[in-house]
Amino acid sequence: MKNIVKKSVLFACATLMIGSTSLAASTPQVQAIGMPNPIVTYDTYESAVHTAGFTPLYLTRDAGYSCTSISLISKHTADLGFQKLGQPETTVRVRTMPQKTDKSVTDISGVYSVTWNDQVIDGVTVSMAKISDTSYAAHWKVGDYQFSAQANGMSAQEFKALLENSLVDDSAHYFVK
């Protein structure tokens, strides 16, 4: 009797492991049980703007970057990926979220376990952090919007210049009430 119980328990465990592996590997099944992916990618900036209902902060070609990815997280946070022209190892992620979505949110960067230091750029308090020698992050608020940027493949001075001359500067001019 003891052996039958052991075999039954082992068979049930094996079935659960195989079943859960199959379920996890199959996105449609996961979505069918109520766990849709909160990140949706878009082919064009305009289609993301239409879905989100706001215009996300954007790094333009005159800043030296081209857009490589466009997505929305839970339909209310824009997440745009950029690559420096001629330097594929230099990338930047820019996020924008209207503050009305969740007033308790103060950091949409998704970067954790770093030390944040506040600096004022163009009259805006910006929290900046070093992730590694060539990777940096920042987050800030202007008007009714939260922003963040994460850069890879650049120095601290290059990242700060990008914030001063493009990202924070543009947000201070275009997202005020």
Backbone hydrogen bonds, N-H to C=O, Kabsch-Sander energy under -0.5 kcal/mol:
donor,donor_aa,acceptor,acceptor_aa,energy
5,V,1,M,-2.1
6,K,2,K,-2.3
7,K,3,N,-2.8
8,S,4,I,-2.4
9,V,5,V,-2.4
10,L,6,K,-2.7
11,F,7,K,-2.7
12,A,8,S,-2.3
13,C,9,V,-2.5
14,A,10,L,-2.6
15,T,11,F,-2.5
16,L,12,A,-2.4
17,M,13,C,-2.6
18,I,14,A,-2.6
19,G,15,T,-2.8
20,S,16,L,-2.7
21,T,17,M,-2.0
22,S,18,I,-2.4
23,L,19,G,-2.3
24,A,20,S,-2.6
25,A,21,T,-1.9
26,S,22,S,-0.8
26,S,23,L,-0.7
27,T,25,A,-0.8
30,V,26,S,-2.0
31,Q,27,T,-2.8
32,A,28,P,-2.2
33,I,29,Q,-1.2
33,I,30,V,-0.7
34,G,31,Q,-1.7
35,M,30,V,-1.5
40,V,38,P,-0.6
40,V,72,L,-2.5
42,Y,70,I,-2.8
48,A,44,T,-1.5
49,V,45,Y,-2.5
50,H,46,E,-2.5
51,T,47,S,-2.0
52,A,48,A,-2.9
53,G,49,V,-2.7
54,F,49,V,-0.6
60,T,58,Y,-0.6
63,A,60,T,-1.3
64,G,61,R,-1.8
65,Y,60,T,-1.2
66,S,83,Q,-2.3
68,T,81,G,-3.1
69,S,81,G,-1.5
71,S,79,D,-1.5
72,L,40,V,-2.4
73,I,77,T,-3.0
74,S,38,P,-3.7
74,S,72,L,-0.6
76,H,73,I,-1.6
77,T,73,I,-1.3
78,A,96,T,-2.7
79,D,71,S,-2.9
80,L,94,V,-2.9
81,G,69,S,-2.6
82,F,92,V,-2.8
83,Q,66,S,-2.3
84,K,87,Q,-0.6
84,K,90,T,-2.8
85,L,64,G,-2.8
87,Q,84,K,-2.2
90,T,87,Q,-2.2
91,T,89,E,-0.7
91,T,152,N,-1.9
92,V,82,F,-2.1
93,R,150,Q,-2.6
94,V,80,L,-2.8
95,R,148,S,-2.5
96,T,78,A,-1.7
97,M,146,Q,-2.3
99,Q,144,D,-4.8
100,K,144,D,-0.6
101,T,98,P,-1.6
102,D,99,Q,-0.7
105,V,102,D,-1.6
112,Y,110,G,-0.5
116,W,114,V,-0.6
117,N,128,M,-2.8
119,Q,126,V,-2.4
121,I,119,Q,-0.6
121,I,124,V,-2.9
124,V,121,I,-2.1
126,V,119,Q,-3.7
126,V,124,V,-0.6
127,S,139,H,-2.7
128,M,117,N,-3.0
128,M,126,V,-0.6
129,A,137,A,-2.7
131,I,129,A,-0.5
131,I,135,S,-2.8
132,S,135,S,-1.9
135,S,132,S,-1.0
136,Y,151,A,-2.0
137,A,129,A,-2.4
138,A,149,A,-2.3
139,H,127,S,-2.1
140,W,147,F,-1.9
141,K,125,T,-0.6
142,V,145,Y,-2.1
144,D,175,F,-0.6
145,Y,142,V,-2.1
146,Q,97,M,-3.1
147,F,140,W,-2.8
148,S,95,R,-1.7
149,A,138,A,-2.4
150,Q,93,R,-2.1
151,A,136,Y,-2.8
152,N,91,T,-2.5
153,G,134,T,-2.0
154,M,134,T,-1.4
159,F,155,S,-2.3
160,K,156,A,-2.5
161,A,157,Q,-2.3
162,L,158,E,-2.2
163,L,159,F,-2.1
164,E,160,K,-2.9
165,N,161,A,-3.0
166,S,162,L,-1.5
167,L,162,L,-1.8
168,V,163,L,-1.7
169,D,163,L,-1.3
170,D,166,S,-3.1
171,S,167,L,-2.4
172,A,168,V,-2.6
173,H,169,D,-1.4
174,Y,170,D,-2.6
175,F,171,S,-1.8
